[in-house]
Amino acid sequence: MSIKNCTKLKITQIKSPIGYRQKAKKTLEALGLKRMHHTVIQSDNPAIRGMIKSISHLVKAEEVRK
């Protein structure tokens, strides 16, 4: 039985989406971020990485090993 990669991403909203496009606001919502300095833990996969890359100016992401 193989051990799956159990890497998670800790994503924190560091900037307000006010003044940014609606797409950026929807991406924050899709990640589960609701307010400034709110942190969520998401699984590490290409879809989540793409979302983070598209709004990298609004969030801070760190890898967390469990």
C-alpha positions in Angstrom: 0.0 0.0 0.0 1.5 3.3 -1.0 1.5 6.4 1.2 -0.2 9.3 -0.4 1.3 12.8 -0.4 -0.3 14.4 2.6 0.9 18.0 1.9 -1.6 20.7 2.7 -1.5 24.4 1.9 -2.1 27.1 4.5 -3.6 30.1 2.7 -4.1 33.4 4.4 -5.8 36.5 2.9 -3.4 39.4 3.4 -5.1 42.1 1.3 -8.6 43.3 0.8 -10.3 42.5 -2.6 -11.9 46.0 -2.7 -11.0 47.6 -6.0 -10.1 44.4 -7.7 -12.0 42.5 -10.4 -15.0 40.3 -9.6 -13.0 37.3 -10.7 -10.5 37.8 -7.9 -13.3 38.2 -5.4 -14.9 34.9 -6.6 -11.5 33.1 -6.4 -11.1 34.2 -2.8 -14.6 32.9 -2.1 -13.9 29.6 -3.8 -10.8 29.1 -1.6 -13.0 29.6 1.5 -11.5 33.0 2.5 -14.0 35.4 4.0 -12.1 38.3 5.5 -8.7 39.8 6.1 -6.2 37.6 8.0 -8.5 34.6 7.6 -6.6 31.4 7.2 -7.8 28.1 5.6 -6.1 24.8 5.0 -6.6 23.3 1.5 -5.2 20.1 0.0 -2.3 20.6 -2.4 -3.4 20.0 -6.0 -3.0 21.8 -9.3 -6.4 23.5 -9.1 -5.7 25.1 -5.8 -2.2 26.1 -6.9 -3.7 27.8 -10.0 -6.1 29.7 -7.9 -3.4 30.9 -5.6 -1.2 32.0 -8.5 -4.0 34.0 -10.0 -4.6 36.0 -6.8 -1.0 35.9 -5.4 -1.2 39.6 -4.7 -4.1 39.0 -2.2 -2.9 35.9 -0.4 0.0 34.3 1.3 0.5 30.5 1.0 2.7 28.1 2.9 3.1 24.3 2.7 2.2 22.3 5.8 3.2 18.7 6.3 1.0 16.5 8.4 
